[in-house]
């Protein structure tokens, strides 16, 4: 299974998000998942192209982008 871990972003909690994602990625790899990391700061268009190539998206975002609705709004479109 291919998993895309979405992390980073531009919020003031970016560093925590990256640390959390590193731990998630390590755990998923131990379970033999194919894992790719995507930095939300790269934008929604790039995210859209990445999501076409994976089976699951695992969000590890904090702040407005992850908890305030930006990522959720993306999935509506």
PDB file of N, H, CA, C and O in Angstrom:
ATOM      1  N   UNK A   1       0.836  -1.176   0.000  1.00  0.00           N
ATOM      2  CA  UNK A   1       0.000   0.000   0.000  1.00  0.00           C
ATOM      3  C   UNK A   1       0.883   1.241   0.000  1.00  0.00           C
ATOM      4  O   UNK A   1       1.877   1.313   0.722  1.00  0.00           O
ATOM      5  N   UNK A   2       0.509   2.199  -0.807  1.00  0.00           N
ATOM      6  H   UNK A   2      -0.298   2.141  -1.393  1.00  0.00           H
ATOM      7  CA  UNK A   2       1.251   3.458  -0.912  1.00  0.00           C
ATOM      8  C   UNK A   2       0.575   4.528  -0.066  1.00  0.00           C
ATOM      9  O   UNK A   2      -0.619   4.793  -0.207  1.00  0.00           O
ATOM     10  N   UNK A   3       1.363   5.136   0.815  1.00  0.00           N
ATOM     11  H   UNK A   3       2.333   4.921   0.929  1.00  0.00           H
ATOM     12  CA  UNK A   3       0.843   6.136   1.753  1.00  0.00           C
ATOM     13  C   UNK A   3       1.556   7.464   1.513  1.00  0.00           C
ATOM     14  O   UNK A   3       2.782   7.512   1.408  1.00  0.00           O
ATOM     15  N   UNK A   4       0.783   8.530   1.428  1.00  0.00           N
ATOM     16  H   UNK A   4      -0.213   8.491   1.513  1.00  0.00           H
ATOM     17  CA  UNK A   4       1.337   9.876   1.320  1.00  0.00           C
ATOM     18  C   UNK A   4       1.123  10.572   2.659  1.00  0.00           C
ATOM     19  O   UNK A   4      -0.014  10.768   3.088  1.00  0.00           O
ATOM     20  N   UNK A   5       2.208  10.940   3.310  1.00  0.00           N
ATOM     21  H   UNK A   5       3.131  10.780   2.962  1.00  0.00           H
ATOM     22  CA  UNK A   5       2.135  11.662   4.584  1.00  0.00           C
ATOM     23  C   UNK A   5       2.239  13.153   4.261  1.00  0.00           C
ATOM     24  O   UNK A   5       3.256  13.617   3.745  1.00  0.00           O
ATOM     25  N   UNK A   6       1.187  13.887   4.568  1.00  0.00           N
ATOM     26  H   UNK A   6       0.361  13.510   4.987  1.00  0.00           H
ATOM     27  CA  UNK A   6       1.135  15.329   4.299  1.00  0.00           C
ATOM     28  C   UNK A   6       1.539  16.055   5.576  1.00  0.00           C
ATOM     29  O   UNK A   6       0.934  15.857   6.629  1.00  0.00           O
ATOM     30  N   UNK A   7       2.552  16.888   5.477  1.00  0.00           N
ATOM     31  H   UNK A   7       3.044  17.049   4.621  1.00  0.00           H
ATOM     32  CA  UNK A   7       3.131  17.525   6.650  1.00  0.00           C
ATOM     33  C   UNK A   7       3.609  18.936   6.324  1.00  0.00           C
ATOM     34  O   UNK A   7       3.394  19.441   5.222  1.00  0.00           O
ATOM     35  N   UNK A   8       4.248  19.548   7.280  1.00  0.00           N
ATOM     36  H   UNK A   8       4.423  19.138   8.175  1.00  0.00           H
ATOM     37  CA  UNK A   8       4.890  20.854   7.058  1.00  0.00           C
ATOM     38  C   UNK A   8       3.917  21.998   7.048  1.00  0.00           C
ATOM     39  O   UNK A   8       3.365  22.371   8.083  1.00  0.00           O
ATOM     40  N   UNK A   9       3.709  22.551   5.886  1.00  0.00           N
ATOM     41  H   UNK A   9       4.158  22.248   5.046  1.00  0.00           H
ATOM     42  CA  UNK A   9       2.842  23.711   5.760  1.00  0.00           C
ATOM     43  C   UNK A   9       3.560  24.991   6.134  1.00  0.00           C
ATOM     44  O   UNK A   9       4.787  25.039   6.220  1.00  0.00           O
ATOM     45  N   UNK A  10       2.766  26.028   6.354  1.00  0.00           N
ATOM     46  H   UNK A  10       1.769  25.989   6.284  1.00  0.00           H
ATOM     47  CA  UNK A  10       3.347  27.350   6.636  1.00  0.00           C
ATOM     48  C   UNK A  10       2.982  27.891   8.013  1.00  0.00           C
ATOM     49  O   UNK A  10       3.305  29.034   8.337  1.00  0.00           O
ATOM     50  N   UNK A  11       2.317  27.087   8.814  1.00  0.00           N
ATOM     51  H   UNK A  11       2.055  26.158   8.551  1.00  0.00           H
ATOM     52  CA  UNK A  11       1.893  27.599  10.121  1.00  0.00           C
ATOM     53  C   UNK A  11       3.080  27.696  11.075  1.00  0.00           C
ATOM     54  O   UNK A  11       4.174  27.215  10.779  1.00  0.00           O
ATOM     55  N   UNK A  12       2.844  28.325  12.219  1.00  0.00           N
ATOM     56  H   UNK A  12       1.955  28.716  12.459  1.00  0.00           H
ATOM     57  CA  UNK A  12       3.914  28.435  13.204  1.00  0.00           C
ATOM     58  C   UNK A  12       4.178  27.097  13.893  1.00  0.00           C
ATOM     59  O   UNK A  12       5.088  26.990  14.715  1.00  0.00           O
ATOM     60  N   UNK A  13       3.386  26.078  13.560  1.00  0.00           N
ATOM     61  H   UNK A  13       2.647  26.165  12.892  1.00  0.00           H
ATOM     62  CA  UNK A  13       3.587  24.740  14.099  1.00  0.00           C
ATOM     63  C   UNK A  13       4.255  23.802  13.081  1.00  0.00           C
ATOM     64  O   UNK A  13       4.235  22.582  13.238  1.00  0.00           O
ATOM     65  N   UNK A  14       4.833  24.387  12.060  1.00  0.00           N
ATOM     66  H   UNK A  14       4.849  25.378  11.933  1.00  0.00           H
ATOM     67  CA  UNK A  14       5.483  23.623  10.993  1.00  0.00           C
ATOM     68  C   UNK A  14       6.528  22.641  11.536  1.00  0.00           C
ATOM     69  O   UNK A  14       6.532  21.469  11.158  1.00  0.00           O
ATOM     70  N   UNK A  15       7.397  23.106  12.405  1.00  0.00           N
ATOM     71  H   UNK A  15       7.394  24.057  12.713  1.00  0.00           H
ATOM     72  CA  UNK A  15       8.472  22.243  12.913  1.00  0.00           C
ATOM     73  C   UNK A  15       7.925  21.028  13.659  1.00  0.00           C
ATOM     74  O   UNK A  15       8.451  19.924  13.512  1.00  0.00           O
ATOM     75  N   UNK A  16       6.889  21.219  14.447  1.00  0.00           N
ATOM     76  H   UNK A  16       6.462  22.115  14.566  1.00  0.00           H
ATOM     77  CA  UNK A  16       6.273  20.111  15.170  1.00  0.00           C
ATOM     78  C   UNK A  16       5.652  19.126  14.184  1.00  0.00           C
ATOM     79  O   UNK A  16       5.747  17.912  14.367  1.00  0.00           O
ATOM     80  N   UNK A  17       5.026  19.645  13.154  1.00  0.00           N
ATOM     81  H   UNK A  17       4.949  20.631  13.005  1.00  0.00           H
ATOM     82  CA  UNK A  17       4.428  18.807  12.130  1.00  0.00           C
ATOM     83  C   UNK A  17       5.488  17.931  11.456  1.00  0.00           C
ATOM     84  O   UNK A  17       5.266  16.741  11.233  1.00  0.00           O
ATOM     85  N   UNK A  18       6.624  18.518  11.140  1.00  0.00           N
ATOM     86  H   UNK A  18       6.805  19.484  11.321  1.00  0.00           H
ATOM     87  CA  UNK A  18       7.701  17.767  10.484  1.00  0.00           C
ATOM     88  C   UNK A  18       8.264  16.678  11.396  1.00  0.00           C
ATOM     89  O   UNK A  18       8.554  15.571  10.943  1.00  0.00           O
ATOM     90  N   UNK A  19       8.416  16.993  12.671  1.00  0.00           N
ATOM     91  H   UNK A  19       8.180  17.892  13.040  1.00  0.00           H
ATOM     92  CA  UNK A  19       8.905  15.998  13.632  1.00  0.00           C
ATOM     93  C   UNK A  19       7.896  14.851  13.760  1.00  0.00           C
ATOM     94  O   UNK A  19       8.273  13.680  13.755  1.00  0.00           O
ATOM     95  N   UNK A  20       6.626  15.199  13.874  1.00  0.00           N
ATOM     96  H   UNK A  20       6.320  16.151  13.878  1.00  0.00           H
ATOM     97  CA  UNK A  20       5.583  14.179  13.978  1.00  0.00           C
ATOM     98  C   UNK A  20       5.568  13.286  12.739  1.00  0.00           C
ATOM     99  O   UNK A  20       5.470  12.064  12.844  1.00  0.00           O
ATOM    100  N   UNK A  21       5.666  13.903  11.579  1.00  0.00           N
ATOM    101  H   UNK A  21       5.745  14.896  11.494  1.00  0.00           H
ATOM    102  CA  UNK A  21       5.637  13.144  10.327  1.00  0.00           C
ATOM    103  C   UNK A  21       6.827  12.194  10.221  1.00  0.00           C
ATOM    104  O   UNK A  21       6.690  11.080   9.717  1.00  0.00           O
ATOM    105  N   UNK A  22       7.972  12.625  10.686  1.00  0.00           N
ATOM    106  H   UNK A  22       8.084  13.530  11.095  1.00  0.00           H
ATOM    107  CA  UNK A  22       9.156  11.764  10.645  1.00  0.00           C
ATOM    108  C   UNK A  22       8.896  10.476  11.425  1.00  0.00           C
ATOM    109  O   UNK A  22       9.280   9.391  10.988  1.00  0.00           O
ATOM    110  N   UNK A  23       8.248  10.599  12.576  1.00  0.00           N
ATOM    111  H   UNK A  23       7.936  11.480  12.932  1.00  0.00           H
ATOM    112  CA  UNK A  23       7.918   9.427  13.386  1.00  0.00           C
ATOM    113  C   UNK A  23       6.856   8.558  12.722  1.00  0.00           C
ATOM    114  O   UNK A  23       6.943   7.331  12.769  1.00  0.00           O
ATOM    115  N   UNK A  24       5.869   9.175  12.111  1.00  0.00           N
ATOM    116  H   UNK A  24       5.799  10.172  12.073  1.00  0.00           H
ATOM    117  CA  UNK A  24       4.833   8.425  11.401  1.00  0.00           C
ATOM    118  C   UNK A  24       5.452   7.650  10.236  1.00  0.00           C
ATOM    119  O   UNK A  24       5.151   6.472  10.041  1.00  0.00           O
ATOM    120  N   UNK A  25       6.304   8.304   9.476  1.00  0.00           N
ATOM    121  H   UNK A  25       6.548   9.261   9.635  1.00  0.00           H
ATOM    122  CA  UNK A  25       6.954   7.659   8.331  1.00  0.00           C
ATOM    123  C   UNK A  25       7.788   6.464   8.788  1.00  0.00           C
ATOM    124  O   UNK A  25       7.713   5.390   8.191  1.00  0.00           O
ATOM    125  N   UNK A  26       8.568   6.642   9.827  1.00  0.00           N
ATOM    126  H   UNK A  26       8.629   7.514  10.312  1.00  0.00           H
ATOM    127  CA  UNK A  26       9.403   5.551  10.332  1.00  0.00           C
ATOM    128  C   UNK A  26       8.542   4.356  10.740  1.00  0.00           C
ATOM    129  O   UNK A  26       8.887   3.212  10.445  1.00  0.00           O
ATOM    130  N   UNK A  27       7.438   4.616  11.407  1.00  0.00           N
ATOM    131  H   UNK A  27       7.158   5.546  11.646  1.00  0.00           H
ATOM    132  CA  UNK A  27       6.546   3.542  11.845  1.00  0.00           C
ATOM    133  C   UNK A  27       5.904   2.826  10.658  1.00  0.00           C
ATOM    134  O   UNK A  27       5.822   1.598  10.636  1.00  0.00           O
ATOM    135  N   UNK A  28       5.456   3.594   9.684  1.00  0.00           N
ATOM    136  H   UNK A  28       5.523   4.591   9.702  1.00  0.00           H
ATOM    137  CA  UNK A  28       4.836   2.990   8.503  1.00  0.00           C
ATOM    138  C   UNK A  28       5.839   2.147   7.707  1.00  0.00           C
ATOM    139  O   UNK A  28       5.497   1.077   7.203  1.00  0.00           O
ATOM    140  N   UNK A  29       7.051   2.625   7.603  1.00  0.00           N
ATOM    141  H   UNK A  29       7.329   3.494   8.012  1.00  0.00           H
ATOM    142  CA  UNK A  29       8.074   1.863   6.881  1.00  0.00           C
ATOM    143  C   UNK A  29       8.392   0.551   7.591  1.00  0.00           C
ATOM    144  O   UNK A  29       8.634  -0.463   6.937  1.00  0.00           O
ATOM    145  N   UNK A  30       8.394   0.561   8.917  1.00  0.00           N
ATOM    146  H   UNK A  30       8.197   1.385   9.448  1.00  0.00           H
ATOM    147  CA  UNK A  30       8.616  -0.675   9.674  1.00  0.00           C
ATOM    148  C   UNK A  30       7.525  -1.702   9.376  1.00  0.00           C
ATOM    149  O   UNK A  30       7.756  -2.909   9.457  1.00  0.00           O
ATOM    150  N   UNK A  31       6.351  -1.215   9.034  1.00  0.00           N
ATOM    151  H   UNK A  31       6.164  -0.235   8.968  1.00  0.00           H
ATOM    152  CA  UNK A  31       5.231  -2.092   8.701  1.00  0.00           C
ATOM    153  C   UNK A  31       5.177  -2.414   7.204  1.00  0.00           C
ATOM    154  O   UNK A  31       4.206  -2.990   6.714  1.00  0.00           O
ATOM    155  N   UNK A  32       6.234  -2.034   6.496  1.00  0.00           N
ATOM    156  H   UNK A  32       7.023  -1.567   6.894  1.00  0.00           H
ATOM    157  CA  UNK A  32       6.407  -2.334   5.062  1.00  0.00           C
ATOM    158  C   UNK A  32       5.463  -1.592   4.118  1.00  0.00           C
ATOM    159  O   UNK A  32       5.150  -2.081   3.032  1.00  0.00           O
ATOM    160  N   UNK A  33       5.017  -0.424   4.533  1.00  0.00           N
ATOM    161  H   UNK A  33       5.271  -0.027   5.415  1.00  0.00           H
ATOM    162  CA  UNK A  33       4.253   0.429   3.623  1.00  0.00           C
ATOM    163  C   UNK A  33       5.220   1.225   2.755  1.00  0.00           C
ATOM    164  O   UNK A  33       6.329   1.548   3.181  1.00  0.00           O
ATOM    165  N   UNK A  34       4.796   1.534   1.549  1.00  0.00           N
ATOM    166  H   UNK A  34       3.895   1.272   1.203  1.00  0.00           H
ATOM    167  CA  UNK A  34       5.550   2.446   0.695  1.00  0.00           C
ATOM    168  C   UNK A  34       5.109   3.845   1.092  1.00  0.00           C
ATOM    169  O   UNK A  34       3.929   4.179   0.995  1.00  0.00           O
ATOM    170  N   UNK A  35       6.050   4.659   1.537  1.00  0.00           N
ATOM    171  H   UNK A  35       7.010   4.387   1.616  1.00  0.00           H
ATOM    172  CA  UNK A  35       5.686   5.953   2.109  1.00  0.00           C
ATOM    173  C   UNK A  35       6.389   7.086   1.367  1.00  0.00           C
ATOM    174  O   UNK A  35       7.575   7.007   1.049  1.00  0.00           O
ATOM    175  N   UNK A  36       5.628   8.130   1.105  1.00  0.00           N
ATOM    176  H   UNK A  36       4.664   8.193   1.363  1.00  0.00           H
ATOM    177  CA  UNK A  36       6.174   9.354   0.532  1.00  0.00           C
ATOM    178  C   UNK A  36       5.718  10.513   1.403  1.00  0.00           C
ATOM    179  O   UNK A  36       4.613  10.493   1.946  1.00  0.00           O
ATOM    180  N   UNK A  37       6.559  11.511   1.534  1.00  0.00           N
ATOM    181  H   UNK A  37       7.456  11.527   1.093  1.00  0.00           H
ATOM    182  CA  UNK A  37       6.229  12.699   2.328  1.00  0.00           C
ATOM    183  C   UNK A  37       5.925  13.858   1.378  1.00  0.00           C
ATOM    184  O   UNK A  37       6.591  14.033   0.357  1.00  0.00           O
ATOM    185  N   UNK A  38       4.915  14.638   1.731  1.00  0.00           N
ATOM    186  H   UNK A  38       4.374  14.496   2.559  1.00  0.00           H
ATOM    187  CA  UNK A  38       4.584  15.827   0.964  1.00  0.00           C
ATOM    188  C   UNK A  38       4.494  17.016   1.904  1.00  0.00           C
ATOM    189  O   UNK A  38       3.781  16.969   2.905  1.00  0.00           O
ATOM    190  N   UNK A  39       5.210  18.071   1.587  1.00  0.00           N
ATOM    191  H   UNK A  39       5.789  18.109   0.773  1.00  0.00           H
ATOM    192  CA  UNK A  39       5.161  19.308   2.365  1.00  0.00           C
ATOM    193  C   UNK A  39       4.016  20.161   1.841  1.00  0.00           C
ATOM    194  O   UNK A  39       4.028  20.595   0.689  1.00  0.00           O
ATOM    195  N   UNK A  40       3.030  20.397   2.692  1.00  0.00           N
ATOM    196  H   UNK A  40       3.020  20.045   3.628  1.00  0.00           H
ATOM    197  CA  UNK A  40       1.835  21.158   2.311  1.00  0.00           C
ATOM    198  C   UNK A  40       2.181  22.563   1.817  1.00  0.00           C
ATOM    199  O   UNK A  40       1.388  23.177   1.102  1.00  0.00           O
ATOM    200  N   UNK A  41       3.338  23.069   2.184  1.00  0.00           N
ATOM    201  H   UNK A  41       3.981  22.571   2.764  1.00  0.00           H
ATOM    202  CA  UNK A  41       3.773  24.395   1.737  1.00  0.00           C
ATOM    203  C   UNK A  41       3.991  24.440   0.224  1.00  0.00           C
ATOM    204  O   UNK A  41       4.048  25.525  -0.354  1.00  0.00           O
ATOM    205  N   UNK A  42       4.113  23.289  -0.420  1.00  0.00           N
ATOM    206  H   UNK A  42       4.067  22.407   0.050  1.00  0.00           H
ATOM    207  CA  UNK A  42       4.309  23.249  -1.868  1.00  0.00           C
ATOM    208  C   UNK A  42       3.038  23.566  -2.639  1.00  0.00           C
ATOM    209  O   UNK A  42       3.091  23.832  -3.840  1.00  0.00           O
ATOM    210  N   UNK A  43       1.904  23.540  -1.966  1.00  0.00           N
ATOM    211  H   UNK A  43       1.861  23.324  -0.990  1.00  0.00           H
ATOM    212  CA  UNK A  43       0.656  23.969  -2.593  1.00  0.00           C
ATOM    213  C   UNK A  43      -0.301  22.844  -2.941  1.00  0.00           C
ATOM    214  O   UNK A  43       0.062  21.670  -3.026  1.00  0.00           O
ATOM    215  N   UNK A  44      -1.542  23.263  -3.137  1.00  0.00           N
ATOM    216  H   UNK A  44      -1.837  24.216  -3.068  1.00  0.00           H
ATOM    217  CA  UNK A  44      -2.618  22.313  -3.373  1.00  0.00           C
ATOM    218  C   UNK A  44      -2.557  21.635  -4.738  1.00  0.00           C
ATOM    219  O   UNK A  44      -2.932  20.469  -4.863  1.00  0.00           O
ATOM    220  N   UNK A  45      -2.099  22.336  -5.744  1.00  0.00           N
ATOM    221  H   UNK A  45      -1.794  23.283  -5.643  1.00  0.00           H
ATOM    222  CA  UNK A  45      -2.017  21.732  -7.077  1.00  0.00           C
ATOM    223  C   UNK A  45      -1.027  20.566  -7.093  1.00  0.00           C
ATOM    224  O   UNK A  45      -1.293  19.523  -7.690  1.00  0.00           O
ATOM    225  N   UNK A  46       0.097  20.749  -6.441  1.00  0.00           N
ATOM    226  H   UNK A  46       0.314  21.596  -5.956  1.00  0.00           H
ATOM    227  CA  UNK A  46       1.081  19.658  -6.366  1.00  0.00           C
ATOM    228  C   UNK A  46       0.545  18.516  -5.513  1.00  0.00           C
ATOM    229  O   UNK A  46       0.794  17.345  -5.800  1.00  0.00           O
ATOM    230  N   UNK A  47      -0.184  18.861  -4.475  1.00  0.00           N
ATOM    231  H   UNK A  47      -0.387  19.812  -4.242  1.00  0.00           H
ATOM    232  CA  UNK A  47      -0.785  17.823  -3.645  1.00  0.00           C
ATOM    233  C   UNK A  47      -1.777  17.004  -4.462  1.00  0.00           C
ATOM    234  O   UNK A  47      -1.819  15.778  -4.356  1.00  0.00           O
ATOM    235  N   UNK A  48      -2.566  17.682  -5.269  1.00  0.00           N
ATOM    236  H   UNK A  48      -2.532  18.678  -5.356  1.00  0.00           H
ATOM    237  CA  UNK A  48      -3.554  16.999  -6.099  1.00  0.00           C
ATOM    238  C   UNK A  48      -2.887  15.958  -7.002  1.00  0.00           C
ATOM    239  O   UNK A  48      -3.397  14.846  -7.140  1.00  0.00           O
ATOM    240  N   UNK A  49      -1.771  16.301  -7.607  1.00  0.00           N
ATOM    241  H   UNK A  49      -1.356  17.204  -7.495  1.00  0.00           H
ATOM    242  CA  UNK A  49      -1.092  15.348  -8.486  1.00  0.00           C
ATOM    243  C   UNK A  49      -0.498  14.183  -7.697  1.00  0.00           C
ATOM    244  O   UNK A  49      -0.458  13.056  -8.189  1.00  0.00           O
ATOM    245  N   UNK A  50      -0.040  14.450  -6.480  1.00  0.00           N
ATOM    246  H   UNK A  50      -0.072  15.366  -6.080  1.00  0.00           H
ATOM    247  CA  UNK A  50       0.527  13.389  -5.635  1.00  0.00           C
ATOM    248  C   UNK A  50      -0.546  12.399  -5.185  1.00  0.00           C
ATOM    249  O   UNK A  50      -0.295  11.196  -5.118  1.00  0.00           O
ATOM    250  N   UNK A  51      -1.734  12.901  -4.878  1.00  0.00           N
ATOM    251  H   UNK A  51      -1.938  13.878  -4.932  1.00  0.00           H
ATOM    252  CA  UNK A  51      -2.772  12.017  -4.350  1.00  0.00           C
ATOM    253  C   UNK A  51      -3.252  11.004  -5.377  1.00  0.00           C
ATOM    254  O   UNK A  51      -3.820   9.976  -5.009  1.00  0.00           O
ATOM    255  N   UNK A  52      -3.038  11.271  -6.636  1.00  0.00           N
ATOM    256  H   UNK A  52      -2.576  12.106  -6.935  1.00  0.00           H
ATOM    257  CA  UNK A  52      -3.444  10.324  -7.688  1.00  0.00           C
ATOM    258  C   UNK A  52      -2.576   9.069  -7.699  1.00  0.00           C
ATOM    259  O   UNK A  52      -2.957   8.055  -8.284  1.00  0.00           O
ATOM    260  N   UNK A  53      -1.418   9.134  -7.058  1.00  0.00           N
ATOM    261  H   UNK A  53      -1.109   9.957  -6.583  1.00  0.00           H
ATOM    262  CA  UNK A  53      -0.449   8.044  -7.127  1.00  0.00           C
ATOM    263  C   UNK A  53      -0.360   7.228  -5.837  1.00  0.00           C
ATOM    264  O   UNK A  53       0.522   6.380  -5.701  1.00  0.00           O
ATOM    265  N   UNK A  54      -1.267   7.478  -4.894  1.00  0.00           N
ATOM    266  H   UNK A  54      -1.983   8.167  -5.005  1.00  0.00           H
ATOM    267  CA  UNK A  54      -1.207   6.779  -3.610  1.00  0.00           C
ATOM    268  C   UNK A  54      -2.565   6.163  -3.274  1.00  0.00           C
ATOM    269  O   UNK A  54      -3.586   6.488  -3.880  1.00  0.00           O
ATOM    270  N   UNK A  55      -2.541   5.262  -2.289  1.00  0.00           N
ATOM    271  H   UNK A  55      -1.712   4.998  -1.797  1.00  0.00           H
ATOM    272  CA  UNK A  55      -3.772   4.621  -1.846  1.00  0.00           C
ATOM    273  C   UNK A  55      -4.396   5.342  -0.652  1.00  0.00           C
ATOM    274  O   UNK A  55      -5.617   5.362  -0.498  1.00  0.00           O
ATOM    275  N   UNK A  56      -3.544   5.936   0.193  1.00  0.00           N
ATOM    276  H   UNK A  56      -2.552   5.919   0.068  1.00  0.00           H
ATOM    277  CA  UNK A  56      -4.003   6.567   1.428  1.00  0.00           C
ATOM    278  C   UNK A  56      -3.225   7.856   1.655  1.00  0.00           C
ATOM    279  O   UNK A  56      -2.024   7.930   1.394  1.00  0.00           O
ATOM    280  N   UNK A  57      -3.929   8.866   2.144  1.00  0.00           N
ATOM    281  H   UNK A  57      -4.904   8.807   2.357  1.00  0.00           H
ATOM    282  CA  UNK A  57      -3.283  10.112   2.559  1.00  0.00           C
ATOM    283  C   UNK A  57      -3.371  10.183   4.076  1.00  0.00           C
ATOM    284  O   UNK A  57      -4.453  10.061   4.651  1.00  0.00           O
ATOM    285  N   UNK A  58      -2.219  10.384   4.723  1.00  0.00           N
ATOM    286  H   UNK A  58      -1.340  10.484   4.256  1.00  0.00           H
ATOM    287  CA  UNK A  58      -2.136  10.445   6.185  1.00  0.00           C
ATOM    288  C   UNK A  58      -1.736  11.867   6.548  1.00  0.00           C
ATOM    289  O   UNK A  58      -0.556  12.206   6.452  1.00  0.00           O
ATOM    290  N   UNK A  59      -2.682  12.714   6.963  1.00  0.00           N
ATOM    291  H   UNK A  59      -3.640  12.439   7.041  1.00  0.00           H
ATOM    292  CA  UNK A  59      -2.353  14.100   7.294  1.00  0.00           C
ATOM    293  C   UNK A  59      -1.672  14.229   8.658  1.00  0.00           C
ATOM    294  O   UNK A  59      -2.155  13.701   9.660  1.00  0.00           O
ATOM    295  N   UNK A  60      -0.549  14.935   8.676  1.00  0.00           N
ATOM    296  H   UNK A  60      -0.157  15.363   7.862  1.00  0.00           H
ATOM    297  CA  UNK A  60       0.162  15.255   9.920  1.00  0.00           C
ATOM    298  C   UNK A  60       0.446  16.758   9.878  1.00  0.00           C
ATOM    299  O   UNK A  60       1.593  17.200   9.810  1.00  0.00           O
ATOM    300  N   UNK A  61      -0.642  17.517   9.923  1.00  0.00           N
ATOM    301  H   UNK A  61      -1.573  17.158   9.978  1.00  0.00           H
ATOM    302  CA  UNK A  61      -0.557  18.975   9.833  1.00  0.00           C
ATOM    303  C   UNK A  61      -1.143  19.585  11.097  1.00  0.00           C
ATOM    304  O   UNK A  61      -2.097  19.062  11.673  1.00  0.00           O
ATOM    305  N   UNK A  62      -0.569  20.674  11.510  1.00  0.00           N
ATOM    306  H   UNK A  62       0.207  21.099  11.042  1.00  0.00           H
ATOM    307  CA  UNK A  62      -1.072  21.409  12.669  1.00  0.00           C
ATOM    308  C   UNK A  62      -1.425  22.822  12.230  1.00  0.00           C
ATOM    309  O   UNK A  62      -1.137  23.219  11.101  1.00  0.00           O
ATOM    310  N   UNK A  63      -2.038  23.565  13.108  1.00  0.00           N
ATOM    311  H   UNK A  63      -2.273  23.242  14.025  1.00  0.00           H
ATOM    312  CA  UNK A  63      -2.380  24.946  12.797  1.00  0.00           C
ATOM    313  C   UNK A  63      -3.542  25.040  11.832  1.00  0.00           C
ATOM    314  O   UNK A  63      -4.273  24.069  11.635  1.00  0.00           O
ATOM    315  N   UNK A  64      -3.714  26.194  11.234  1.00  0.00           N
ATOM    316  H   UNK A  64      -3.120  26.983  11.394  1.00  0.00           H
ATOM    317  CA  UNK A  64      -4.854  26.467  10.355  1.00  0.00           C
ATOM    318  C   UNK A  64      -4.937  25.494   9.189  1.00  0.00           C
ATOM    319  O   UNK A  64      -6.029  25.061   8.819  1.00  0.00           O
ATOM    320  N   UNK A  65      -3.807  25.149   8.614  1.00  0.00           N
ATOM    321  H   UNK A  65      -2.921  25.500   8.915  1.00  0.00           H
ATOM    322  CA  UNK A  65      -3.824  24.284   7.432  1.00  0.00           C
ATOM    323  C   UNK A  65      -4.346  22.884   7.749  1.00  0.00           C
ATOM    324  O   UNK A  65      -5.073  22.290   6.952  1.00  0.00           O
ATOM    325  N   UNK A  66      -3.974  22.366   8.904  1.00  0.00           N
ATOM    326  H   UNK A  66      -3.384  22.848   9.551  1.00  0.00           H
ATOM    327  CA  UNK A  66      -4.385  21.013   9.233  1.00  0.00           C
ATOM    328  C   UNK A  66      -5.597  20.921  10.121  1.00  0.00           C
ATOM    329  O   UNK A  66      -6.404  20.002   9.982  1.00  0.00           O
ATOM    330  N   UNK A  67      -5.737  21.863  11.035  1.00  0.00           N
ATOM    331  H   UNK A  67      -5.082  22.610  11.148  1.00  0.00           H
ATOM    332  CA  UNK A  67      -6.832  21.802  12.001  1.00  0.00           C
ATOM    333  C   UNK A  67      -7.886  22.877  11.755  1.00  0.00           C
ATOM    334  O   UNK A  67      -8.981  22.818  12.313  1.00  0.00           O
ATOM    335  N   UNK A  68      -7.557  23.844  10.931  1.00  0.00           N
ATOM    336  H   UNK A  68      -6.667  23.892  10.477  1.00  0.00           H
ATOM    337  CA  UNK A  68      -8.463  24.963  10.699  1.00  0.00           C
ATOM    338  C   UNK A  68      -9.288  24.851   9.439  1.00  0.00           C
ATOM    339  O   UNK A  68     -10.112  25.724   9.166  1.00  0.00           O
ATOM    340  N   UNK A  69      -9.089  23.797   8.661  1.00  0.00           N
ATOM    341  H   UNK A  69      -8.419  23.088   8.882  1.00  0.00           H
ATOM    342  CA  UNK A  69      -9.958  23.588   7.524  1.00  0.00           C
ATOM    343  C   UNK A  69      -9.346  23.658   6.146  1.00  0.00           C
ATOM    344  O   UNK A  69     -10.006  23.282   5.177  1.00  0.00           O
ATOM    345  N   UNK A  70      -8.112  24.123   6.008  1.00  0.00           N
ATOM    346  H   UNK A  70      -7.576  24.429   6.795  1.00  0.00           H
ATOM    347  CA  UNK A  70      -7.535  24.242   4.665  1.00  0.00           C
ATOM    348  C   UNK A  70      -7.466  22.884   3.959  1.00  0.00           C
ATOM    349  O   UNK A  70      -7.892  22.762   2.811  1.00  0.00           O
ATOM    350  N   UNK A  71      -6.943  21.890   4.625  1.00  0.00           N
ATOM    351  H   UNK A  71      -6.596  21.989   5.558  1.00  0.00           H
ATOM    352  CA  UNK A  71      -6.824  20.564   4.011  1.00  0.00           C
ATOM    353  C   UNK A  71      -8.205  19.949   3.794  1.00  0.00           C
ATOM    354  O   UNK A  71      -8.439  19.314   2.766  1.00  0.00           O
ATOM    355  N   UNK A  72      -9.102  20.122   4.726  1.00  0.00           N
ATOM    356  H   UNK A  72      -8.912  20.638   5.561  1.00  0.00           H
ATOM    357  CA  UNK A  72     -10.445  19.589   4.578  1.00  0.00           C
ATOM    358  C   UNK A  72     -11.179  20.223   3.401  1.00  0.00           C
ATOM    359  O   UNK A  72     -11.903  19.548   2.670  1.00  0.00           O
ATOM    360  N   UNK A  73     -10.984  21.512   3.230  1.00  0.00           N
ATOM    361  H   UNK A  73     -10.395  22.060   3.825  1.00  0.00           H
ATOM    362  CA  UNK A  73     -11.594  22.218   2.095  1.00  0.00           C
ATOM    363  C   UNK A  73     -11.066  21.670   0.769  1.00  0.00           C
ATOM    364  O   UNK A  73     -11.811  21.563  -0.205  1.00  0.00           O
ATOM    365  N   UNK A  74      -9.791  21.328   0.739  1.00  0.00           N
ATOM    366  H   UNK A  74      -9.186  21.416   1.530  1.00  0.00           H
ATOM    367  CA  UNK A  74      -9.175  20.742  -0.461  1.00  0.00           C
ATOM    368  C   UNK A  74      -9.926  19.468  -0.877  1.00  0.00           C
ATOM    369  O   UNK A  74     -10.182  19.257  -2.062  1.00  0.00           O
ATOM    370  N   UNK A  75     -10.278  18.619   0.104  1.00  0.00           N
ATOM    371  H   UNK A  75     -10.069  18.791   1.067  1.00  0.00           H
ATOM    372  CA  UNK A  75     -10.930  17.336  -0.218  1.00  0.00           C
ATOM    373  C   UNK A  75     -12.342  17.535  -0.744  1.00  0.00           C
ATOM    374  O   UNK A  75     -12.858  16.675  -1.457  1.00  0.00           O
ATOM    375  N   UNK A  76     -12.979  18.656  -0.406  1.00  0.00           N
ATOM    376  H   UNK A  76     -12.560  19.355   0.173  1.00  0.00           H
ATOM    377  CA  UNK A  76     -14.334  18.913  -0.910  1.00  0.00           C
ATOM    378  C   UNK A  76     -14.340  19.159  -2.417  1.00  0.00           C
ATOM    379  O   UNK A  76     -15.303  18.840  -3.114  1.00  0.00           O
ATOM    380  N   UNK A  77     -13.243  19.731  -2.898  1.00  0.00           N
ATOM    381  H   UNK A  77     -12.460  19.990  -2.332  1.00  0.00           H
ATOM    382  CA  UNK A  77     -13.173  20.112  -4.311  1.00  0.00           C
ATOM    383  C   UNK A  77     -12.750  18.965  -5.106  1.00  0.00           C
ATOM    384  O   UNK A  77     -12.627  19.071  -6.326  1.00  0.00           O
TER     385      UNK A  77
END
